[in-house]
Amino acid sequence: MALDHAFLRTPQDFSSMLIDMQEGSWPPDEADVIRIAQGCSMLIECLDAWESATHGKNVFDVARGEICTAEVRRLLAREVALSYEGDVAVLLVPPGDERVRVEIRADVDEYQGLLRRPEMVLDWEQDGKQHQHYISLKPKGPHWYMLSQLRDDMKEGRLVNQL
């Protein structure tokens, strides 16, 4: 099934897009958690599909104008953490009142090696208890590509956190 990435033809507010998709009930039920995870995944997958279909054509951000998809990934990343060994974690949705925190991450088996075991973590606090939901991601898919790009951006100083 082809992803519908046509929405990328119109200007988007990439810096708040993932936070804005968190409408639903509070506390979140299983359907809300799945919908949030699917929304985050779909956007990352649509960027990948857009790059393939358009051979890397730029998109438009409402605040920044025409930008490349690598810059979109940087805007989606609220924070990026990089360990000395090369593990990487990308915060897509920061914690907040009645909001599910979303992170994608991967680790390495050897120093600065290839990223392994990418996963999405959704968590929230409810009544003083921490709730977590883990989703395994494809080992070489769009999420892995985003994590790899942002890890390289951190190493090479191209990323400035904007939280």
C-alpha positions in Angstrom: 0.0 0.0 0.0 1.4 3.4 -1.0 1.5 6.1 1.6 -0.6 9.2 0.9 2.1 11.9 1.3 0.1 14.5 -0.8 -0.3 16.7 2.4 3.4 17.5 2.0 2.6 19.6 -1.1 1.0 22.2 1.2 2.7 24.3 3.9 2.9 22.5 7.3 3.9 23.5 10.8 6.4 20.7 11.3 7.6 22.0 14.7 4.3 21.3 16.3 2.7 18.7 14.0 3.3 15.7 16.3 2.2 17.5 19.5 -1.0 18.7 17.7 -2.1 15.2 16.8 -2.6 14.2 20.5 -6.3 14.9 20.7 -8.2 12.2 22.5 -9.3 11.0 26.0 -7.3 11.4 29.2 -6.0 9.2 30.5 -5.2 7.7 27.2 -6.8 4.3 26.4 -5.2 1.6 24.3 -6.8 3.1 21.1 -5.4 6.6 21.9 -1.9 5.1 22.4 -2.1 3.2 19.1 -3.4 6.2 17.2 -0.6 8.4 18.6 2.0 5.8 17.6 0.6 5.3 14.2 0.4 9.1 13.6 4.1 9.6 14.5 5.1 6.6 12.4 3.0 7.7 9.5 4.6 11.1 9.3 8.1 9.7 9.4 7.2 7.1 6.8 5.5 9.8 4.6 8.7 11.8 4.6 10.6 8.8 3.4 8.0 8.1 0.7 8.0 11.8 -0.4 11.8 11.6 -0.8 11.5 8.5 -3.0 8.6 9.7 -5.1 9.9 13.3 -5.7 13.6 12.5 -5.7 14.2 14.7 -2.7 12.0 17.7 -3.6 11.8 20.3 -0.8 8.6 20.8 1.3 7.2 24.0 2.8 7.1 24.9 6.5 4.8 27.7 7.6 7.5 29.4 9.6 10.6 28.7 7.5 9.4 28.5 4.0 11.0 25.9 1.6 13.1 23.4 3.5 14.6 19.9 2.7 13.3 16.8 4.3 16.4 16.4 6.4 15.5 19.8 8.0 11.9 18.5 8.6 13.4 15.6 10.6 15.4 18.1 12.6 12.2 20.1 13.3 10.4 17.0 14.4 13.1 16.1 16.9 12.4 18.1 20.0 15.6 16.7 21.7 18.3 14.3 20.6 20.5 12.4 23.0 23.6 10.7 21.8 25.7 8.4 24.1 29.4 8.1 23.9 29.0 4.6 22.4 26.7 5.8 19.7 23.2 5.0 21.1 20.7 7.6 20.0 17.3 8.7 21.4 15.0 11.3 19.7 12.2 12.9 21.6 9.4 13.6 19.2 6.7 14.7 21.7 7.9 16.2 25.0 6.0 15.4 28.3 3.3 17.7 29.3 -0.1 18.0 31.0 -2.4 15.4 29.6 0.1 14.5 26.9 1.8 11.2 25.9 5.6 11.6 25.6 6.9 9.9 22.4 10.5 8.9 21.7 12.2 6.8 19.1 15.6 5.2 19.9 18.1 2.6 18.9 21.4 1.3 20.4 24.6 -0.1 19.1 26.3 -3.4 19.8 29.8 -2.1 19.2 31.4 1.4 19.7 29.9 3.9 17.1 28.5 0.9 15.1 25.3 0.5 13.2 22.1 1.3 15.0 20.2 -1.8 16.2 16.8 -2.6 17.8 15.0 0.7 16.9 11.9 1.2 19.0 9.2 3.7 19.8 8.4 4.4 23.5 5.2 6.1 24.5 4.9 7.0 28.2 2.8 9.2 30.5 2.1 9.7 34.2 -1.3 9.0 35.6 -2.2 9.2 39.3 1.4 9.2 40.3 2.2 6.0 38.3 4.4 5.9 35.2 2.9 4.0 32.2 5.0 2.9 29.2 4.2 1.3 25.9 7.0 -0.1 23.6 6.8 -0.7 19.9 9.6 -2.4 17.9 10.4 -0.7 14.6 11.8 -2.1 11.4 15.5 -2.5 11.6 16.3 -0.6 8.3 13.1 1.4 7.7 12.3 5.1 7.8 12.6 5.4 11.6 16.1 3.8 11.5 17.0 6.3 8.7 15.8 9.2 10.8 17.7 8.0 13.8 20.8 7.6 11.7 20.5 11.0 10.2 20.0 12.7 13.5 22.8 10.8 15.1 25.1 12.1 12.3 23.7 15.6 12.7 24.6 15.5 16.4 28.1 14.3 15.7 28.7 16.9 13.0 27.1 19.8 14.9 24.2 20.4 12.4 21.6 20.0 15.1 20.5 22.6 17.6 17.8 21.5 20.1 14.8 23.8 20.1 12.7 22.7 23.1 
